[in-house]
Amino acid sequence: MAFALARAASSRASHWSVKSFHSSSTSLHGVKHVGVLGAGQMGLGIALVAANVAKLPVLLLDSNEAQLNKGMKFMDSLLKKDIAKGRLTEAQAEETRSRVKTTQQMADFANVDFVIEAVSENPALKANLFRDLAQATPKHAILASNTSSISITKIAAAAKGREEQVIGMHFMNPVPVMKLVEIIPGLATSNEVLRTTKDLAVAMGKTCTVSQDVPGFVANRLLMPYINEAIIAYETGIASKEDIDTTMKLGTNMPMGPLTLADFIGLDTCLAIMKVLHEQLGDTKYRPSVLLNKMVDAGWVGKKSGRGFYVY
């Protein structure tokens, strides 16, 4: 998730295009109905791509009715933008929209083949949800998590009797724009589940990489310490926030500076991932910046709150 925003905010990816194309891999994955758990920015993006690109019916679940309504309105706005830009016809947009249904009840996942969980980075919350998913979904259904740092093996342990069917499927944000999906098999994940997950990701128009089930996987194992170090550089007065960002943009050809990127990701998300790296790897180089902790405590979590390192 986090790594994605570095490119997402660049000028060529400034809009969430949901352009439709036919996927020749659709017949390979064997998935007939997708469930998405969580109607936030990530869950909505995943649902949209599954419906628009993979052409699959999607059931979007969130216990918060207001969040469901907000998510569906956002989907409608994205589809309208693509119609206006000639990327989709009105008929194609309507077909995509008709494929996505919503629910507030996990019991409605009784007929899905593949679930993608996309809730916040909270290990206890994910464990509770996967425990419930193991009971609510068909025995053949694959249970994927969009976690960006939490152990898939640990999540799978909560899905008693279904451990072989749990896998990590880490989409990048914003999902309709970013091309990568990190696939993370847990200790018990079967090869068949890994193949199906790869095939579904390709059908959704994504390129896959596979990571071992280690804290942060590949993307956030590399990205988050970079962002954290930039925050420490600002905290300790090495340079101004503007000069730190400009140095990395113009000196290393990054699409945006690390402090701007942190604001777009969400400082609360950055802190949660750094805590996972620090606690599970035990190396002091992963210690979250003191300033990062303070800003999250203050509610200054970036663009979504109107204030982070910059004011929005």
ZIDATA-V618131 format. One record per residue. N is the residue number from 1. RES is the residue in one letter. PHI is phi in whole degrees, 0 to 359 (NA if undefined). OMEGA is omega in whole degrees, 0 to 359 (999 if undefined). NEAR is the number of other C-alpha atoms within 12 Angstrom. Layout:
BEGIN
N;RES;PHI;OMEGA;NEAR  N;RES;PHI;OMEGA;NEAR
END
This chain:
BEGIN
1;M;NA;188;49  2;A;296;186;51  3;F;301;186;45  4;A;300;190;35  5;L;293;178;40  6;A;301;177;37  7;R;271;186;33  8;A;299;182;31  9;A;269;176;28  10;S;288;188;24  11;S;297;183;14  12;R;282;178;14  13;A;236;185;22  14;S;281;179;18  15;H;240;179;25  16;W;277;178;35  17;S;289;176;34  18;V;240;182;43  19;K;306;184;32  20;S;272;170;31  21;F;211;182;24  22;H;277;178;18  23;S;260;180;25  24;S;284;184;17  25;S;265;187;25  26;T;304;184;27  27;S;287;185;18  28;L;282;189;20  29;H;281;177;29  30;G;73;180;26  31;V;277;181;34  32;K;250;184;26  33;H;207;183;34  34;V;256;170;45  35;G;250;177;51  36;V;241;183;49  37;L;255;182;46  38;G;113;185;40  39;A;254;173;41  40;G;282;184;35  41;Q;301;181;33  42;M;289;181;42  43;G;298;178;47  44;L;298;179;47  45;G;297;178;43  46;I;296;179;53  47;A;299;181;50  48;L;296;181;52  49;V;292;177;47  50;A;299;181;44  51;A;283;188;45  52;N;275;185;41  53;V;264;179;40  54;A;279;177;40  55;K;61;183;35  56;L;254;172;38  57;P;293;185;31  58;V;231;173;42  59;L;249;183;44  60;L;262;184;47  61;L;249;170;41  62;D;208;180;33  63;S;288;182;21  64;N;262;182;19  65;E;298;180;19  66;A;297;179;17  67;Q;292;176;24  68;L;300;181;30  69;N;297;178;23  70;K;298;180;20  71;G;297;181;31  72;M;291;175;33  73;K;295;178;20  74;F;295;177;25  75;M;300;179;38  76;D;300;181;26  77;S;293;178;21  78;L;294;179;32  79;L;294;178;37  80;K;297;178;27  81;K;297;181;22  82;D;288;173;26  83;I;296;181;22  84;A;298;181;16  85;K;270;178;17  86;G;78;180;17  87;R;278;179;23  88;L;224;170;25  89;T;275;178;20  90;E;299;180;20  91;A;294;179;16  92;Q;295;179;25  93;A;297;179;33  94;E;294;177;20  95;E;298;178;22  96;T;299;182;35  97;R;299;182;36  98;S;289;180;23  99;R;281;185;28  100;V;257;174;37  101;K;246;181;30  102;T;236;177;36  103;T;205;173;27  104;Q;248;185;24  105;Q;243;178;22  106;M;296;178;31  107;A;302;180;20  108;D;286;175;27  109;F;278;184;36  110;A;295;184;24  111;N;240;180;24  112;V;274;179;33  113;D;257;187;34  114;F;210;179;43  115;V;250;174;48  116;I;241;179;48  117;E;275;181;47  118;A;220;177;41  119;V;257;185;35  120;S;294;184;31  121;E;283;181;34  122;N;232;185;26  123;P;303;181;28  124;A;294;178;18  125;L;297;181;21  126;K;296;179;33  127;A;299;179;30  128;N;297;181;22  129;L;292;180;36  130;F;289;172;40  131;R;300;180;26  132;D;288;179;28  133;L;298;180;44  134;A;299;180;35  135;Q;269;189;24  136;A;272;186;26  137;T;263;177;32  138;P;300;184;25  139;K;298;181;24  140;H;273;188;26  141;A;292;175;35  142;I;273;183;47  143;L;245;183;52  144;A;253;176;51  145;S;243;176;53  146;N;272;180;42  147;T;306;180;46  148;S;257;182;49  149;S;201;188;50  150;I;279;182;41  151;S;303;176;40  152;I;292;178;43  153;T;299;179;34  154;K;292;177;32  155;I;298;182;45  156;A;297;181;40  157;A;298;179;29  158;A;281;182;29  159;A;268;187;34  160;K;306;180;25  161;G;83;183;20  162;R;237;187;33  163;E;303;181;32  164;E;293;185;32  165;Q;260;180;45  166;V;262;184;50  167;I;208;174;50  168;G;269;178;49  169;M;223;189;52  170;H;271;176;52  171;F;281;177;46  172;M;259;188;37  173;N;252;3;38  174;P;278;189;39  175;V;302;181;42  176;P;295;182;42  177;V;265;190;37  178;M;281;190;38  179;K;270;188;32  180;L;263;166;33  181;V;230;172;43  182;E;276;177;41  183;I;256;184;41  184;I;231;174;46  185;P;284;174;41  186;G;277;182;36  187;L;300;184;24  188;A;261;185;27  189;T;300;181;34  190;S;281;177;22  191;N;296;179;18  192;E;296;178;22  193;V;295;178;34  194;L;299;180;33  195;R;296;181;26  196;T;298;180;34  197;T;296;176;47  198;K;300;182;36  199;D;296;178;29  200;L;294;179;44  201;A;300;178;40  202;V;295;177;33  203;A;297;177;34  204;M;273;176;43  205;G;86;186;36  206;K;254;169;32  207;T;264;184;23  208;C;253;163;28  209;T;235;181;25  210;V;244;179;26  211;S;239;169;28  212;Q;293;181;25  213;D;278;178;32  214;V;235;183;27  215;P;306;178;34  216;G;85;182;40  217;F;55;178;37  218;V;265;189;28  219;A;302;185;34  220;N;277;173;38  221;R;295;179;33  222;L;267;188;21  223;L;286;188;32  224;M;294;175;46  225;P;298;176;34  226;Y;297;178;29  227;I;295;180;42  228;N;299;179;38  229;E;293;177;29  230;A;295;178;36  231;I;294;178;41  232;I;296;178;28  233;A;299;177;25  234;Y;290;181;25  235;E;300;184;24  236;T;266;173;15  237;G;80;178;14  238;I;296;179;15  239;A;199;175;17  240;S;289;179;20  241;K;298;180;28  242;E;294;181;23  243;D;288;175;21  244;I;298;181;32  245;D;294;180;31  246;T;295;178;22  247;T;301;183;21  248;M;285;178;24  249;K;290;186;22  250;L;271;181;15  251;G;270;182;14  252;T;233;175;14  253;N;64;174;16  254;M;285;179;24  255;P;297;175;27  256;M;210;180;31  257;G;287;185;34  258;P;293;181;44  259;L;283;173;44  260;T;296;179;37  261;L;300;178;44  262;A;300;177;46  263;D;299;181;39  264;F;288;177;40  265;I;293;187;41  266;G;112;183;39  267;L;294;176;43  268;D;294;177;33  269;T;293;178;36  270;C;302;181;46  271;L;295;180;39  272;A;299;181;36  273;I;290;178;45  274;M;298;177;42  275;K;296;177;36  276;V;298;180;33  277;L;298;183;34  278;H;293;183;25  279;E;290;186;21  280;Q;272;179;20  281;L;264;174;20  282;G;70;181;14  283;D;259;183;15  284;T;295;179;15  285;K;293;178;20  286;Y;261;180;33  287;R;296;180;30  288;P;297;178;36  289;S;304;176;32  290;V;300;180;22  291;L;296;178;27  292;L;299;177;40  293;N;300;182;26  294;K;296;182;20  295;M;292;177;28  296;V;293;177;27  297;D;301;181;15  298;A;281;184;16  299;G;83;178;20  300;W;271;190;27  301;V;258;175;35  302;G;114;187;29  303;K;304;184;23  304;K;293;179;21  305;S;258;181;22  306;G;91;180;17  307;R;206;173;22  308;G;214;172;32  309;F;288;176;37  310;Y;236;179;27  311;V;260;184;15  312;Y;241;999;15
END
